[in-house]
Amino acid sequence: MIRVENLHKYYGAVRALDGLDMIVEPGVLYGFLGPNGAGKTTTLRILTGLARPTSGRASVAGVDLTTDGRRLARRIGYLPEAPAFYPWMTPREFLDYLGRLHGLSAAQRAARTRELLDLVHLAEVGGRRIGGFSRGMRQRLGLAAALIHDPDVLLLDEPVSALDPLGRKEMLETIEDLRGRCTVLMSSHILADVERVCNVVGIIHRGRMVLQARREELMERYAQPVFEVEAADPASAQRWADHLRGQPWVVAVSVEGTAARLTVRDPAAARREILASAVAQGIELRRYEEARPSLEDVFLQLTNREAT
């Protein structure tokens, strides 16, 4: 549904995209993951026709963006990071207005507006002015606006990055409800959000695709075993972490307060040595847990490898 081949985008001496390749199959919820400045927004601007690549090719829903971008608006929906609205309008008026722009009949606009306001949980406030909406409500209305013409592909640029925890939860649940309705490309630098809703993940770093795979495959191939241990005080945790960094079975150690997080290459050795080393170092432990590796662990492993 989306194909990107050797895409480059330069802004003077800055290489925003440096040979990006990406394939998004129909019907998936694709997490486009990378740190700030990795090239996510630049890619989305090219895929929406708002920017042109310096070189390379890209197509969305069969539309070649380098030769025929005029048909693109009929096939895609786009939610920018900060959507804009006419504040004096109500959600019903705004969606009806967009439906007119897309050539929908009055009956189609009315039905689609009801359906979308239910989908994004704004039916009860459909008659209120948008100017009084919270950021989370605006994001959900922006999602409804992007879906008004029933697009084949939905492009979401950091849809939850500026939301509070409740707004993030509501927005992610709404995005998850779209699974199977259309192809969704969601860019984010929040790994937990991508891990929660996306079934395919692409990791971009410095304008290049580091890896793309189904989430389960990514975790199976790259997620290294992780142990979390909590000491009695921060000084003990740091002292013990410094000792563990020299062990051959340890890949990485991070410390936050009294908790140490160990990524290991040999989980059997870790199970034998962690408690024994704590006793030998005189460390009083409050918690010991073999944790499930997260997408964050995979992301840090791959981007650190790419940087070296």
Helices and strands as residue ranges (DSSP letters): E 2-11, E 14-24, E 29-33, H 40-47, E 55-60, E 63-64, H 72-75, E 76-79, H 91-101, H 106-119, G 123-125, G 130-132, H 135-147, E 153-157, H 165-176, E 183-188, H 191-197, E 200-205, E 208-214, H 215-222, E 226-231, H 234-244, E 250-256, E 259-264, H 267-280, E 285-291, H 295-307
